[in-house]
Amino acid sequence: MTYKFIADDLQPPFDVKEDNFIIRKLTVDEVEKDFNALMSSKESLRQVFGVNDPWPADDMTIEENYKDLKEHQDEFDNREGFAYTVVNKEDTECIGCIYIWPWSHGTYDSLVFYWVTDKVKEMGFEEELGSYLDNWLKSFWSFEKILYPGRNISLLDWERLVAEIKKDK
């Protein structure tokens, strides 16, 4: 069977409003809110994508962040990956991000990273968002086996898996 990331007729939502938060397509329009969130939690975010990942750098600029958001926006528009900002219910600040990407290597059907700011992590929001995401990704997106590096596999195992895939290419 050929791997297919999402069904042709699936229309990824631009906005999902819940009682305590809003999930919205990540675009360059979010650059200031996103940048403020990144810089407020940069040390803890360096453990999201890998062990001691340098992102976001201490000297990251808003212009660099704009370029990152533009790439995510283009991926979304091309249906290659789907990045979302998570904002508080008042829509005044970014409190996290979600990245949904294809994963055609092995038993997983999608690759998902997400992070929340230190401020809301302290209030238990990371667990709330994680639970919501798992249900949403399985029900709306129809993913069955989601790879959450740093969550359902350790970051060390994730880095080994990526290295093994690169070696086999």
GIHUQUI-V636432 format. One line per field, one symbol per residue. psi: psi as a letter, one per 20 degrees, with the letter a starting at -180 (. if undefined). A space follows every 50 residues. Layout:
psi->???
This chain:
psi->ppppfqqhjpnpqhpoprhirppqporiijgggggggghikhghhijgir plpipqqhjprhghhggghgghgggghjkhropqqpqrhikiqpjaqpoo qqojobiqiqppqqqqqhghghjjhggggggggggghhggikqhoponpi fiqqhghghgggggghhi.
